[in-house]
């Protein structure tokens, strides 16, 4: 199914569930910004939200087109990456009035998430004028926020309208275009984790959504060089499929089709970067590099005839949290106590179903294949370790999983290979 076929109606699915995603308008293509007055015709009191970079891209055009409908602007001015935290939320709320009926963002992931979050709790609509095809969360009902120092996906609502003008999108910085491409390539890992969790935990999996996301991932992979060359049709397809994948997350009320071990590693690099004031890549870029990492883990695992399992004490694990996560170690610990995965190991299931586990792991592209996908779109693979270093990457392999309550190959790898001797390297 194509994008517009998924919107604004109940979908009775072969998986046995009914899916729905309500988005009033998705306009992707040349001249989409010029159509904004018609797109927002049902709104009269608009709060514009942007940062200094995104406003410079098309903020004046949007303001001129919408005229008196824009009642105020919340402009974030920062030399660093904007963080979707409590301060950002309050900055937007301070600009709102009781009459505000639309929060319209100009930007990409962080701006979109802030707008979704604030508008949802205010009981009004949000929209986004995309300035870069850099990530797949445009249409998701989840808002990826950093609250209390933790990366949390808050269930909110999808935007009422999504505007993607290819004349704007194709002129985005190259690293942002590559980021969107890599976010989609990460679906090879996310889908594999989803299928693995269905086997190990009996988790729900919709075969229709699984097949759709896999189809679009294969398509974008085939367009890597066209995307890198900023060809109009390829950039439009990239944006359309980024939005479509976000729609599937809203259809299922879970990020599972688009987020797995590769996203957990991405969140780890972002969170530890913020905690320790260290640089980190754009979200999708980290996802792409992390997809190579998780592919290598799968290769190590599937080479085993039968798994053995390492053992570590809760005390040792808590010390590792303190070393890696510092002031949010307690939050990480509390999350995992609530999730209960350490209290309920599934080692016997691994042993009983190992051949099936290996068969699923074999479905994911190899690390070498993922590397080729990234280099085809212009990635420099050497930059990943230069940014983070081998020790930080390895610590993420062990403990990025603990930032989320979600099963992935990181849990399997941890259960098989982590030990007291590995913990000593951290401590």
C-alpha positions in Angstrom: 0.0 0.0 0.0 1.1 3.6 -0.7 1.2 6.4 1.8 -2.2 8.0 1.2 -3.9 4.7 1.3 -2.9 4.3 4.9 -4.4 7.5 6.2 -7.7 8.5 7.9 -9.6 5.2 7.8 -9.8 1.9 9.6 -7.7 -0.8 8.1 -8.9 -4.3 8.8 -5.6 -6.3 8.7 -4.9 -9.9 8.0 -3.0 -9.9 11.4 -6.4 -9.8 13.1 -6.2 -6.2 14.3 -7.7 -2.9 13.0 -5.2 -0.2 12.4 -5.7 3.6 11.9 -3.6 6.7 11.4 -5.3 10.1 11.4 -3.3 12.7 9.6 -5.3 15.5 7.8 -2.7 16.2 5.1 0.6 14.9 3.7 1.9 17.1 0.9 5.3 16.0 -0.4 6.6 17.3 -3.7 7.7 20.4 -5.6 5.9 23.6 -4.4 4.4 22.1 -1.3 5.3 25.2 0.7 3.4 27.4 -1.8 0.3 25.4 -1.0 0.5 26.1 2.8 -2.3 28.7 2.9 -4.7 26.0 1.7 -3.1 23.4 3.9 -3.8 25.4 7.1 -7.1 26.8 6.0 -8.8 25.3 9.1 -6.5 27.1 11.6 -6.5 30.8 12.6 -4.1 31.1 15.5 -0.8 29.5 14.7 2.4 29.4 16.8 5.5 28.9 14.6 8.3 26.9 16.1 11.8 26.8 14.6 15.5 27.1 15.4 17.8 29.7 13.9 19.0 27.3 11.3 15.6 25.9 10.2 14.1 29.4 10.2 16.8 30.6 7.8 15.8 27.8 5.4 12.2 28.8 4.8 10.9 30.6 7.9 10.4 34.0 6.1 8.6 32.3 3.2 6.2 30.5 5.6 5.6 33.7 7.6 4.9 35.7 4.5 2.6 33.0 3.1 0.6 32.6 6.3 0.5 36.3 7.3 -1.7 37.2 10.2 -2.5 33.6 10.9 0.8 33.4 12.7 0.3 35.0 16.0 3.8 34.4 17.5 7.1 32.6 16.9 9.2 30.5 19.3 12.7 30.7 17.9 15.4 28.5 19.5 18.8 30.1 19.1 21.7 27.8 19.9 25.1 26.9 18.5 24.7 23.3 19.7 22.1 20.6 18.8 18.7 21.5 20.1 17.7 19.1 23.0 14.0 18.2 23.3 14.0 18.6 27.1 12.0 20.3 29.8 13.5 23.7 28.9 12.4 23.4 25.3 8.9 22.4 26.3 8.5 25.4 28.6 9.9 27.8 25.9 7.1 26.7 23.5 4.4 26.8 26.2 5.4 30.3 27.1 4.5 31.5 23.6 1.1 29.9 23.6 -2.2 31.6 24.3 -5.7 30.1 25.0 -6.5 30.8 21.3 -3.6 28.9 19.8 -5.0 26.2 17.6 -1.9 24.9 15.7 1.7 24.6 16.6 3.5 24.6 13.3 7.2 23.5 13.3 9.8 24.3 10.8 12.6 21.7 10.9 13.0 18.0 11.3 13.2 15.5 14.2 13.7 17.5 17.4 11.4 20.4 16.3 8.7 17.9 15.3 8.9 16.0 18.6 8.7 19.2 20.7 5.7 20.3 18.7 3.9 17.0 19.0 4.6 16.8 22.7 3.4 20.3 23.6 0.4 20.2 21.3 -0.8 16.8 22.5 -0.8 17.9 26.2 -2.5 21.2 25.2 -5.2 19.4 23.3 -4.5 21.1 20.0 -3.0 20.1 16.6 0.6 20.2 15.4 2.1 20.3 12.0 5.6 20.2 10.5 7.2 21.9 7.5 10.2 19.6 6.9 13.5 21.2 6.1 15.4 17.9 5.7 14.6 14.3 5.0 16.7 13.3 8.0 14.6 10.8 10.1 11.4 8.7 10.1 9.5 10.2 13.0 7.6 12.8 11.0 4.3 10.8 11.1 4.9 8.9 14.3 2.6 9.4 17.2 5.6 9.1 19.5 7.7 12.0 20.6 11.3 11.2 21.4 12.0 13.4 24.4 14.8 13.7 26.9 13.1 14.1 30.3 15.0 13.8 33.6 18.1 13.0 31.5 16.5 9.9 30.0 15.6 9.3 26.3 11.9 8.6 26.5 9.4 8.0 23.7 6.2 9.6 24.9 2.9 8.5 23.2 1.3 11.7 21.8 -0.3 12.1 18.5 0.7 12.3 14.8 0.9 15.8 13.3 -2.2 17.1 11.6 -0.2 18.0 8.5 3.2 17.2 7.1 4.7 19.4 4.4 7.8 18.3 2.4 8.8 20.6 -0.4 11.4 18.8 -2.5 13.0 22.1 -3.5 13.8 22.6 0.2 14.5 19.0 1.0 17.1 18.4 -1.7 19.1 21.4 -0.6 19.4 20.2 3.0 22.9 19.6 4.3 24.3 16.3 2.9 24.8 14.9 6.4 21.0 15.3 7.0 20.1 13.6 3.8 22.4 10.7 4.6 20.9 10.6 8.1 17.5 10.0 6.7 18.8 7.3 4.3 20.6 5.6 7.1 17.6 5.7 9.4 15.8 3.6 6.8 18.7 1.2 6.3 18.4 0.6 10.1 15.1 -1.1 9.5 17.0 -4.3 8.4 18.1 -4.5 12.0 14.8 -3.3 13.6 12.7 -5.8 11.6 15.1 -8.7 12.5 14.8 -7.8 16.2 11.0 -7.7 15.9 11.0 -11.2 14.4 13.4 -12.5 17.0 11.2 -11.1 19.8 8.2 -12.8 18.3 10.1 -16.2 18.5 11.6 -15.6 22.0 8.8 -13.6 23.7 5.7 -14.3 21.7 5.6 -10.6 20.8 2.9 -9.5 18.4 4.1 -8.9 14.8 2.0 -7.7 11.9 3.2 -9.4 8.7 1.6 -6.8 6.5 3.5 -3.9 8.1 6.7 -6.0 8.3 6.5 -6.7 4.6 5.7 -3.0 3.7 8.6 -1.6 5.7 11.0 -4.3 4.3 9.8 -3.4 0.7 10.4 0.3 1.3 13.8 -0.3 2.9 14.9 -2.4 -0.2 13.7 0.4 -2.4 15.6 3.2 -0.6 18.7 1.0 -0.6 18.4 0.7 -4.4 18.3 4.5 -4.6 21.4 5.2 -2.5 23.5 6.9 -5.2 20.5 8.8 -6.6 19.8 10.1 -3.1 23.5 11.1 -2.6 23.3 13.0 -5.9 20.2 14.9 -4.7 18.0 13.8 -7.6 14.5 15.2 -7.2 12.7 11.9 -7.6 15.0 10.1 -5.2 14.7 12.8 -2.5 10.9 12.8 -2.9 10.9 9.0 -2.5 13.1 9.2 0.5 10.9 11.7 2.2 7.7 9.9 1.3 9.1 6.6 2.7 10.3 8.3 5.9 6.8 9.5 6.4 5.3 6.2 5.5 7.4 4.3 8.0 6.3 6.8 10.7 2.7 6.1 9.7 3.2 2.4 10.3 4.4 3.2 13.8 1.2 5.1 14.5 -0.9 2.3 12.8 0.4 -0.2 15.3 0.9 2.2 18.3 4.4 1.0 18.7 7.8 1.9 17.2 8.7 -1.7 16.8 8.7 -1.7 12.9 11.2 1.1 12.9 13.3 0.8 16.0 15.4 -2.0 17.5 19.0 -2.6 18.7 20.4 0.0 16.2 18.2 2.7 17.7 19.1 1.7 21.3 22.7 2.2 20.4 21.9 5.6 18.8 20.0 6.6 22.0 23.0 5.5 24.1 25.4 7.7 22.1 23.1 10.7 22.3 22.3 10.3 26.1 26.0 9.7 27.1 27.0 12.6 24.8 24.5 15.0 26.6 25.5 13.6 30.1 29.2 14.1 29.5 29.1 17.1 27.1 30.6 15.1 24.3 29.7 15.3 20.6 27.4 12.8 18.9 26.1 12.3 15.3 22.7 13.0 14.0 20.2 10.4 15.0 19.9 8.6 11.7 23.7 8.7 11.2 24.2 6.9 14.5 21.5 4.5 13.5 23.3 3.7 10.3 26.7 3.1 11.9 25.0 1.1 14.7 23.3 -1.1 12.1 26.8 -2.2 11.1 27.6 -3.0 14.8 24.4 -5.0 15.3 25.0 -6.9 12.1 28.4 -8.0 13.4 26.8 -9.2 16.6 24.4 -11.3 14.7 27.3 -12.8 12.7 29.1 -13.8 16.0 25.9 -15.3 17.4 24.9 -17.3 14.3 28.4 -18.8 14.2 27.7 -20.6 17.4 26.6 -24.3 17.2 25.0 -23.9 20.7 25.1 -21.0 23.1 26.7 -20.9 26.5 25.7 -18.1 28.9 27.7 -15.7 30.9 26.7 -14.8 34.5 27.1 -11.5 36.3 25.7 -10.4 39.7 23.1 -7.6 40.0 25.7 -5.8 42.1 28.2 -5.8 39.3 25.6 -4.7 36.8 24.6 -1.8 39.0 28.3 -0.7 39.2 28.4 -0.8 35.4 25.4 1.5 35.2 27.1 4.0 37.6 30.2 4.0 35.5 28.5 4.4 32.2 25.4 6.5 33.0 26.5 8.5 36.0 23.7 10.6 37.4 20.9 8.7 35.6 22.1 5.3 36.7 19.3 5.0 39.2 16.7 5.7 36.4 18.3 3.0 34.2 18.2 0.6 37.1 14.6 1.3 38.0 13.5 0.9 34.4 15.1 -2.6 34.2 13.7 -3.6 37.6 10.3 -2.7 36.3 10.8 -4.5 33.0 12.0 -7.6 34.8 14.1 -9.1 32.0 17.1 -9.8 34.3 14.7 -11.5 36.8 13.2 -13.7 34.1 16.0 -15.0 31.9 15.1 -16.8 28.7 18.2 -19.0 28.3 16.3 -22.2 28.2 14.2 -20.8 25.3 17.4 -19.9 23.5 18.7 -23.4 23.9 15.5 -25.1 22.8 15.0 -22.8 19.7 18.6 -22.1 18.7 18.2 -23.3 15.2 15.3 -21.0 14.7 17.2 -18.2 16.3 20.0 -18.6 13.8 17.6 -18.8 10.9 16.2 -15.4 11.8 19.6 -13.9 12.4 20.6 -15.2 8.9 17.9 -13.1 7.4 19.6 -9.8 8.3 22.2 -8.4 5.8 25.8 -8.9 6.9 28.0 -6.1 8.3 29.9 -5.9 5.0 26.6 -5.5 3.1 25.4 -2.7 5.4 28.8 -1.0 5.1 28.3 -1.1 1.3 24.9 0.4 1.6 26.3 3.3 3.7 29.3 4.0 1.5 27.0 4.0 -1.6 25.3 7.1 0.0 28.6 8.8 0.9 29.3 7.7 4.4 32.9 7.6 5.7 32.9 4.5 7.9 36.1 5.5 9.7 34.3 8.4 11.4 32.3 6.3 13.8 35.2 5.0 15.9 37.0 8.3 15.6 33.9 10.0 17.2 33.3 7.5 20.0 36.3 5.2 20.5 36.3 1.4 20.8 35.6 1.4 24.6 32.5 3.5 24.4 31.1 1.5 21.5 31.7 -1.7 23.4 30.1 -0.4 26.5 27.1 0.5 24.3 26.9 -3.0 23.0 26.6 -4.3 26.6 24.3 -1.7 28.1 22.5 0.5 25.5 19.7 -2.1 25.8 19.1 -1.0 29.3 17.8 2.4 28.2 14.6 0.8 26.9 12.1 -1.8 27.9 12.4 -3.7 24.6 13.9 -7.0 23.6 16.5 -7.0 20.8 19.6 -8.9 19.7 21.5 -6.8 22.3 19.9 -8.9 25.0 20.8 -12.2 23.3 24.4 -11.0 22.8 24.6 -9.9 26.4 23.2 -13.2 27.7 25.7 -15.2 25.7 28.9 -13.2 26.0 28.8 -10.8 29.0 30.7 -12.0 32.1 32.4 -10.8 35.3 35.7 -10.5 33.3 34.0 -8.3 30.7 32.5 -6.1 33.5 36.0 -5.7 35.0 37.0 -4.0 31.7 34.3 -1.4 32.3 35.0 -0.9 36.0 
